[in-house]
Amino acid sequence: MNFELTPEQRDAQIKFRQFVDRYVAPNAAEYDRNQTTPIELVKIMADEGYLGALVPSTYLTKQDDISNQAANQTQEMDPLTWGILCEEIGKASGSLVSLLTVHSMVIQTLIKWGTKEQRDKWLPLLATGKVIGGFGLTEAKVGSDAKNAQTTAIKDGDNYILNGQKRWISFGQVANLFLILAQVDGKATAFLVEREQDGFSTEPITGMLGFRSAMLATLNMENCQIPASNMVGKIGFGFSHVAGTALDQGRYCIAWGCVGIAQGSLEASLSYSTQRKQFGVSLKEHQLIQELVADMITQTQAARMLCYNAAFLRQSKDPSVIMETSMAKYFASRTALKVASDAVQIHGANGCSDSYPVERHFRDAKIMEIIEGSNQMQQIIISRYGYQKYLSNQPK
């Protein structure tokens, strides 16, 4: 397995860093304090082609306006290039990674499970940012046990009537196409719900520990009527197939975003420990600081290698990619929190101030251990995989 970036991937990485340095890093603290992401930034990301980077190029030719800047910029990215994009953005803003995450979850789900009509209608709009995707799975009383979501969908002629509420939805304040999991006669089923649908409304969520600029929202569906053609997949396929595809994509994005948080925390610590002096010498001369930094470097690189492995398996369509992605997300999220915590320690009291980015990285990293399947759920999944794989290979 070759982990060396191609010239094209290196060029893309440089471009991503320039984008982050210009548009994200200088404003991330302000967006965090204001608990918002300007829609102008979302539009810039769309114009750069980042929102449509996973959409097959054939769907871009379906644009009515062929001069659309986003359509012209968008080029389908390979899994590793996409991961590098998530890492670079994660170095500056975990919240903004969640936009790429939920938007791409809807895209990947439609590519795999959508009907031809759904793909033809929505993928060009998602690719150019004319439509922003959101993912509605978690509820107030249902988190990890998502297959037992309490939102219901009842058939009514050529329509379904949805009733229920979804919580903690990233970019739910601005997304206008949601992939919603509901129960049809007790069977988990997925639907596309548009913001303009009668009976659909959102409420902003503020005051979160992290992801403060992810524009979280509660989604309310009160006798929300949608056409039966908005069903994605089949009745009963909602969790095992549709949500499974979405969550696998989400974990891949989050794993890379966690590497970004760790790398951002590491780079901030290297800079700070070089400039800051204690007892007459710079912090980097103290052996205990060197120990922290050594662990931060090693753990960040280890997390990155797991993500590289997941990218390689994704590219080759290896069936083990789902489990390897879970391992990458589990380890990278733990790494992000540990490295960010050590970065705060190196910064001392300054690390607890929003004048320094490590404070925000620390808060965002904690969220990463919870979303797209908590670390405890990943442990259950990985351990079951271990028993199945390794015990079955033992000699009889």
C-alpha positions as CSV (number, residue, x, y, z in Angstrom):
1,M,0.0,0.0,0.0
2,N,1.5,3.3,-1.1
3,F,0.7,6.3,1.2
4,E,2.6,8.8,-0.9
5,L,0.3,11.5,-2.4
6,T,0.2,11.9,-6.1
7,P,1.1,15.3,-7.7
8,E,-2.6,16.0,-8.2
9,Q,-3.3,15.2,-4.5
10,R,-0.5,17.4,-3.4
11,D,-1.7,20.3,-5.5
12,A,-5.2,19.8,-4.1
13,Q,-3.8,19.8,-0.5
14,I,-2.1,23.1,-1.2
15,K,-5.3,24.6,-2.7
16,F,-7.3,23.4,0.4
17,R,-4.8,25.0,2.8
18,Q,-4.9,28.3,0.9
19,F,-8.7,28.2,1.1
20,V,-8.7,27.5,4.8
21,D,-6.0,30.2,5.5
22,R,-8.0,32.8,3.6
23,Y,-11.6,32.0,4.5
24,V,-11.8,29.8,7.6
25,A,-8.9,30.1,10.0
26,P,-9.1,33.9,10.4
27,N,-12.8,33.8,11.2
28,A,-13.3,30.5,13.0
29,A,-13.2,32.0,16.5
30,E,-15.7,34.7,15.6
31,Y,-18.1,32.2,14.0
32,D,-17.8,30.1,17.1
33,R,-18.6,33.1,19.4
34,N,-21.6,34.1,17.2
35,Q,-22.7,30.5,16.9
36,T,-23.2,30.8,13.1
37,T,-21.6,30.1,9.8
38,P,-22.3,32.9,7.2
39,I,-24.2,31.6,4.2
40,E,-21.6,33.5,2.1
41,L,-18.9,31.0,3.3
42,V,-21.2,28.1,2.3
43,K,-21.6,29.6,-1.1
44,I,-17.8,30.1,-1.5
45,M,-17.3,26.4,-0.6
46,A,-19.9,25.5,-3.3
47,D,-18.2,27.7,-5.8
48,E,-14.9,26.0,-5.1
49,G,-16.6,22.7,-5.9
50,Y,-16.2,21.3,-2.4
51,L,-19.9,20.6,-1.9
52,G,-20.2,18.6,-5.1
53,A,-16.8,16.8,-4.9
54,L,-18.4,13.4,-4.5
55,V,-21.1,13.8,-7.2
56,P,-20.4,11.8,-10.4
57,S,-19.5,14.3,-13.2
58,T,-22.4,13.1,-15.4
59,Y,-24.9,14.8,-13.1
60,L,-23.2,18.2,-13.6
61,T,-24.2,18.2,-17.3
62,K,-27.8,18.3,-16.1
63,Q,-27.5,21.8,-14.9
64,D,-29.8,24.3,-16.7
65,D,-27.2,27.0,-16.2
66,I,-24.0,25.5,-17.7
67,S,-22.1,28.6,-16.7
68,N,-22.7,28.0,-13.0
69,Q,-19.4,28.5,-11.3
70,A,-19.8,25.6,-8.9
71,A,-20.6,23.2,-11.8
72,N,-17.5,24.4,-13.7
73,Q,-15.3,24.0,-10.6
74,T,-16.6,20.7,-9.4
75,Q,-14.4,17.7,-10.1
76,E,-15.2,14.3,-8.6
77,M,-12.6,13.6,-5.9
78,D,-11.1,10.3,-5.0
79,P,-11.6,9.2,-1.4
80,L,-8.1,10.3,-0.3
81,T,-8.4,13.8,-1.8
82,W,-11.8,14.1,-0.1
83,G,-10.2,13.0,3.2
84,I,-7.4,15.6,2.8
85,L,-10.1,18.3,2.3
86,C,-11.8,17.3,5.6
87,E,-8.5,17.3,7.4
88,E,-7.5,20.7,6.2
89,I,-10.8,22.2,7.2
90,G,-10.8,20.4,10.5
91,K,-7.5,22.0,11.4
92,A,-9.4,25.3,11.6
93,S,-13.0,24.4,12.3
94,G,-14.6,21.2,13.4
95,S,-18.0,22.8,12.9
96,L,-17.3,23.4,9.2
97,V,-16.3,19.7,8.8
98,S,-19.8,18.8,9.8
99,L,-21.2,20.7,6.8
100,L,-19.1,18.5,4.5
101,T,-20.2,15.5,6.5
102,V,-24.0,15.8,6.4
103,H,-24.1,17.2,2.9
104,S,-22.0,14.3,1.6
105,M,-24.1,11.8,3.6
106,V,-27.1,12.8,1.6
107,I,-25.2,12.7,-1.7
108,Q,-23.7,9.2,-1.1
109,T,-27.1,7.8,0.0
110,L,-28.8,9.1,-3.1
111,I,-26.0,7.7,-5.3
112,K,-26.4,4.2,-3.8
113,W,-30.1,4.0,-2.9
114,G,-31.9,6.8,-4.7
115,T,-34.2,6.3,-7.7
116,K,-33.1,7.6,-11.1
117,E,-35.6,10.4,-10.7
118,Q,-34.3,11.3,-7.3
119,R,-30.7,11.3,-8.5
120,D,-31.4,13.3,-11.6
121,K,-33.4,15.9,-9.6
122,W,-31.2,16.4,-6.5
123,L,-27.6,15.5,-7.3
124,P,-27.0,18.4,-9.6
125,L,-28.5,20.8,-7.1
126,L,-26.5,19.3,-4.2
127,A,-23.4,19.4,-6.3
128,T,-23.6,23.2,-6.9
129,G,-24.8,24.1,-3.4
130,K,-28.2,25.3,-4.7
131,V,-29.5,22.7,-2.2
132,I,-27.8,21.9,1.1
133,G,-28.3,18.4,2.5
134,G,-29.1,17.5,6.1
135,F,-29.4,14.2,7.9
136,G,-32.2,13.6,10.4
137,L,-31.7,10.5,12.6
138,T,-31.2,11.3,16.2
139,E,-34.2,12.1,18.4
140,A,-34.6,13.5,21.9
141,K,-35.2,10.1,23.4
142,V,-33.4,8.0,20.8
143,G,-29.7,8.3,20.1
144,S,-27.6,5.2,19.6
145,D,-30.7,3.0,19.3
146,A,-31.6,4.9,16.1
147,K,-33.3,2.0,14.4
148,N,-36.1,2.4,16.9
149,A,-36.7,6.1,16.0
150,Q,-40.1,7.3,17.1
151,T,-40.9,9.5,14.1
152,T,-43.7,7.9,12.1
153,A,-44.8,7.9,8.5
154,I,-48.3,6.9,7.6
155,K,-49.4,6.2,4.0
156,D,-52.1,8.5,2.7
157,G,-52.9,7.8,-0.9
158,D,-49.9,8.9,-3.0
159,N,-48.3,10.6,0.0
160,Y,-46.9,9.9,3.5
161,I,-47.7,11.9,6.6
162,L,-44.7,12.3,8.9
163,N,-44.9,13.2,12.6
164,G,-42.0,13.4,14.9
165,Q,-39.0,15.5,15.9
166,K,-35.2,15.2,15.2
167,R,-32.6,16.8,17.4
168,W,-29.0,18.0,17.1
169,I,-29.1,18.2,13.3
170,S,-25.9,19.8,11.9
171,F,-26.6,22.8,9.7
172,G,-30.3,22.1,10.2
173,Q,-30.9,25.9,10.3
174,V,-29.9,26.3,6.7
175,A,-30.2,22.9,5.0
176,N,-33.2,22.6,2.7
177,L,-33.2,18.8,1.8
178,F,-33.2,16.4,4.7
179,L,-32.8,12.6,4.8
180,I,-35.2,11.6,7.5
181,L,-35.6,8.2,9.2
182,A,-39.1,7.3,10.2
183,Q,-41.2,4.2,11.1
184,V,-43.7,2.8,8.6
185,D,-45.7,0.2,10.4
186,G,-42.8,-0.4,12.7
187,K,-40.3,-0.7,10.0
188,A,-37.4,1.9,9.7
189,T,-37.7,3.7,6.4
190,A,-35.9,6.7,4.9
191,F,-37.5,9.8,3.2
192,L,-36.5,13.0,1.6
193,V,-38.1,16.0,3.2
194,E,-37.9,19.5,1.8
195,R,-37.8,22.5,4.1
196,E,-40.7,24.2,2.3
197,Q,-43.0,21.2,3.0
198,D,-46.1,22.0,4.9
199,G,-45.9,20.9,8.5
200,F,-42.1,21.1,8.6
201,S,-40.2,23.6,10.7
202,T,-36.9,24.0,12.5
203,E,-35.7,25.6,15.8
204,P,-32.1,26.7,16.3
205,I,-30.1,25.0,19.0
206,T,-27.5,27.2,20.8
207,G,-25.3,27.0,23.9
208,M,-23.5,23.7,22.9
209,L,-20.2,22.7,24.3
210,G,-18.7,22.4,20.8
211,F,-19.7,22.7,17.2
212,R,-21.1,26.1,18.1
213,S,-21.0,27.4,14.5
214,A,-22.5,24.2,13.1
215,M,-25.9,25.8,13.1
216,L,-27.6,22.9,14.9
217,A,-31.3,22.7,14.8
218,T,-34.3,20.7,16.0
219,L,-36.5,19.5,13.1
220,N,-40.3,19.4,13.7
221,M,-42.7,17.4,11.5
222,E,-46.4,17.9,12.3
223,N,-48.6,16.2,9.8
224,C,-45.9,16.9,7.3
225,Q,-47.1,15.6,3.9
226,I,-44.6,14.4,1.4
227,P,-45.0,12.4,-1.9
228,A,-44.5,8.7,-1.7
229,S,-41.8,9.1,-4.4
230,N,-39.6,10.7,-1.7
231,M,-39.0,7.4,-0.1
232,V,-35.4,6.4,-0.4
233,G,-34.9,2.6,-0.7
234,K,-37.7,0.3,0.5
235,I,-39.8,0.0,3.5
236,G,-37.7,-1.5,6.3
237,F,-34.4,-0.5,4.6
238,G,-34.1,2.8,6.4
239,F,-31.6,1.8,9.1
240,S,-29.8,-1.3,7.8
241,H,-29.2,0.0,4.3
242,V,-29.9,3.7,3.8
243,A,-28.8,5.0,7.2
244,G,-25.9,2.5,7.1
245,T,-24.6,4.1,4.0
246,A,-25.0,7.6,5.3
247,L,-23.3,6.8,8.6
248,D,-20.3,5.0,6.9
249,Q,-19.8,8.2,4.9
250,G,-20.2,10.3,7.9
251,R,-17.7,8.4,10.0
252,Y,-15.2,8.7,7.2
253,C,-15.5,12.4,7.1
254,I,-15.4,12.8,10.8
255,A,-12.3,10.6,11.1
256,W,-10.4,12.9,8.8
257,G,-11.8,15.9,10.5
258,C,-10.5,14.6,13.8
259,V,-7.0,14.2,12.3
260,G,-7.4,17.9,11.3
261,I,-8.3,18.9,14.9
262,A,-5.3,16.9,16.2
263,Q,-3.0,18.4,13.6
264,G,-4.2,21.9,14.3
265,S,-3.8,21.4,18.0
266,L,-0.3,20.0,17.5
267,E,0.8,22.9,15.2
268,A,-0.5,25.5,17.7
269,S,1.4,23.7,20.5
270,L,4.7,23.6,18.5
271,S,4.4,27.3,17.8
272,Y,3.4,28.3,21.4
273,S,6.1,26.1,23.1
274,T,8.7,27.7,20.8
275,Q,7.8,31.3,21.7
276,R,6.7,30.9,25.3
277,K,9.5,31.0,28.0
278,Q,9.4,29.5,31.5
279,F,12.4,29.4,34.0
280,G,14.5,31.2,31.5
281,V,14.1,28.8,28.5
282,S,11.4,28.1,25.9
283,L,8.8,25.6,26.8
284,K,10.1,23.2,24.1
285,E,13.3,22.7,26.1
286,H,11.4,21.2,29.1
287,Q,11.4,17.4,28.9
288,L,7.8,17.0,30.1
289,I,6.7,19.3,27.2
290,Q,8.8,17.2,24.8
291,E,7.0,14.1,26.1
292,L,3.6,15.6,25.4
293,V,4.6,16.8,22.0
294,A,6.1,13.4,21.1
295,D,2.9,11.6,22.0
296,M,0.9,14.2,20.1
297,I,2.9,13.7,16.9
298,T,2.8,9.9,17.1
299,Q,-0.9,9.7,17.9
300,T,-1.8,12.2,15.1
301,Q,0.2,10.3,12.6
302,A,-1.3,6.9,13.7
303,A,-4.8,8.3,13.3
304,R,-3.9,9.6,9.8
305,M,-2.6,6.2,8.8
306,L,-5.9,4.6,9.8
307,C,-7.6,7.2,7.6
308,Y,-5.2,6.5,4.7
309,N,-6.0,2.8,5.0
310,A,-9.8,3.5,5.0
311,A,-9.2,5.7,1.9
312,F,-7.3,2.9,0.1
313,L,-10.0,0.4,0.9
314,R,-12.7,2.9,-0.2
315,Q,-11.0,3.4,-3.5
316,S,-10.6,-0.3,-4.1
317,K,-14.2,-1.0,-2.9
318,D,-13.0,-3.5,-0.4
319,P,-15.9,-4.8,1.7
320,S,-13.9,-4.5,4.9
321,V,-13.9,-0.7,4.5
322,I,-17.0,-0.2,6.7
323,M,-15.3,-1.8,9.7
324,E,-11.9,-0.1,9.0
325,T,-13.7,3.2,8.8
326,S,-15.3,2.6,12.2
327,M,-11.9,1.9,13.6
328,A,-10.5,5.0,12.0
329,K,-13.3,7.1,13.4
330,Y,-13.0,5.6,16.9
331,F,-9.2,6.0,17.1
332,A,-9.1,9.4,15.4
333,S,-11.8,10.9,17.7
334,R,-10.0,9.7,20.8
335,T,-6.8,11.0,19.4
336,A,-8.3,14.4,18.7
337,L,-9.6,14.8,22.2
338,K,-6.3,13.6,23.8
339,V,-4.1,15.8,21.6
340,A,-6.4,18.9,22.0
341,S,-6.4,18.3,25.8
342,D,-2.6,18.2,25.9
343,A,-2.5,21.3,23.7
344,V,-4.6,23.1,26.3
345,Q,-2.2,21.9,29.0
346,I,0.8,23.2,27.1
347,H,-0.9,26.6,26.7
348,G,-1.8,26.7,30.4
349,A,-4.3,29.4,31.3
350,N,-4.1,30.8,27.7
351,G,-5.3,27.4,26.5
352,C,-8.6,28.1,28.3
353,S,-9.1,31.4,26.5
354,D,-10.9,31.8,23.3
355,S,-8.0,33.9,22.2
356,Y,-6.2,30.7,21.3
357,P,-7.6,28.0,18.9
358,V,-6.8,25.0,21.1
359,E,-9.7,25.9,23.4
360,R,-12.1,25.5,20.5
361,H,-10.4,22.4,19.3
362,F,-10.8,20.8,22.7
363,R,-14.5,21.5,22.8
364,D,-15.1,20.4,19.2
365,A,-13.0,17.2,19.8
366,K,-15.4,16.1,22.5
367,I,-18.3,16.3,20.1
368,M,-16.4,14.1,17.7
369,E,-16.5,11.2,20.2
370,I,-20.3,11.3,20.1
371,I,-21.5,12.0,16.6
372,E,-22.0,9.5,13.8
373,G,-22.0,6.7,16.3
374,S,-20.6,7.3,19.8
375,N,-17.2,5.8,20.7
376,Q,-19.0,3.2,22.9
377,M,-21.0,2.1,19.9
378,Q,-17.9,1.8,17.8
379,Q,-16.3,-0.3,20.5
380,I,-19.3,-2.7,20.4
381,I,-19.1,-2.9,16.6
382,I,-15.3,-3.4,16.5
383,S,-15.3,-6.0,19.3
384,R,-18.0,-8.0,17.6
385,Y,-16.0,-7.9,14.4
386,G,-13.0,-9.1,16.3
387,Y,-14.8,-12.2,17.7
388,Q,-16.2,-13.0,14.3
389,K,-13.0,-12.5,12.3
390,Y,-10.4,-13.9,14.6
391,L,-12.2,-16.7,16.3
392,S,-13.4,-18.1,13.0
393,N,-9.8,-18.3,11.8
394,Q,-8.7,-20.4,14.7
395,P,-7.7,-24.0,13.9
396,K,-10.3,-26.6,14.9
